[in-house]
Structure formats: C-alpha cells, structure tokens
Amino acid sequence: MRCGIVGVHRQALYLLALRQEFKDRLTESPVYLLEYVLGLVGEIEIYDGHIRIVE
C-alpha cells in the first residue's frame, strides 16, 4: 500500500494548485497524483525551463 503525503484537506488543495501551476508554466510538475495518492518526487531544480530531480 502506498501512503503519499498525509495531511489535512487544505494541504492537499495547496499541492494540487501547485501542481497545476507547474504544469501551466513548465509543462511538468514534481507533484504527482497516482491512483488517489498525492506526493512529491523530492528535491528539484529548474534548469533551462525544465525540472530536474536533485539526487
């Protein structure tokens, strides 16, 4: 079972809005929603208009 981000309803709404802004501005987002699980890919950086995951 996957857990994702656990929090209150307003936090989930904030993350969904953040996801939409990333998609509108950069066409991709570090916030994901898979099978009703909301999560983040981890630390990111924006390079040349694209998102890169920092490892």
N, C-alpha and C positions, 0 to 999 in steps of 0.2 A: 504494500500500500504506500502511495506517495502522499506526503504531507504538504509540501509547498510552504507558503507563508501563512502563519497563523496570526490572526489579529481581528480587530473589530471591523465592522462593515465600512466605516469611513476610510480606514486604511486601504481596504480593497478598492473602493471607488477612486481614491487618490492614485493608486498604482495603475488602475485601468485607464485613467485620464492621462497619466504619464506615458503609458504605452502608446496611446493614440497620438500624443504629441510627437513622440519619437518617430512613429510611422509616418505622420504627416510631413515632418521636416527632413527625415533621413531615410525613409522607406524601410527601416528595420528598427527593432526595439530589443533591449536587453530584458524587458519584462515579457514573460510568456504566460499563456493561458492554454493549458492542455488538459482536456477531459476534466474540466471544472477545477483544475489545480492552478493557482496563481503563484508565480515565482520569479526569481531573478537569476540571470546566468552568472552573476558575480561581478567583480570589478571590471569596468570598461574604460576605454579612452576613445575619443573621437579623433580620427586621423583622416585628413583629406575628404571630409564629408561622409565617412563610413565609421561604423562602430567596430572596434577591435576589443576582444576579451583579453584582459591583462592576466598573464599566468605567472 
